[in-house]
Amino acid sequence: MALNFIGNHLDPGQRGALETVVSAARAVFPTVDVYPDPWEPGKSTTRNLFIVASRAPRRERLHPGDAESADIIKEALARSRPVEVVSG
């Protein structure tokens, strides 16, 4: 399952909503990763966050290269590391 979440994982005021969505996904799926949009500036107040949930662990290794230089979002995400999101 993939979700596009609008918010900023670095902003404490927005983090609660993200934690709630991720917690709900983790109640159903054992693997839940959150990736910030690699093409948006890191200090933006809001941004796209991609939540990817699966019944299986991530099988594909991290692709080499810089995520920001990828031509398509699939490759950009394959070059990205997920961010840590814990329930608060």
HUGIHU-V431588 format. One line per field, one symbol per residue. ss: DSSP state (a for helix, b for strand, c for the rest). phi: phi as a letter, one per 40 degrees, with the letter a starting at -180 (. if undefined). A space follows every 50 residues. Layout:
# HUGIHU-V431588
ss->???
phi->???
This chain:
# HUGIHU-V431588
ss->cbbbbbbccccaaaaaaaaaaaaaaaaaccbbbbbbccccccccccbbbb bbbbccccccccccccaaacccaaaaaaccccbccccc
phi->.bbbbbibcccdcbcdcccccccccccbbcbbbbbcdccbcccccbacbb bbbacbcccccccchccccccbcdcccccbccccbbcb
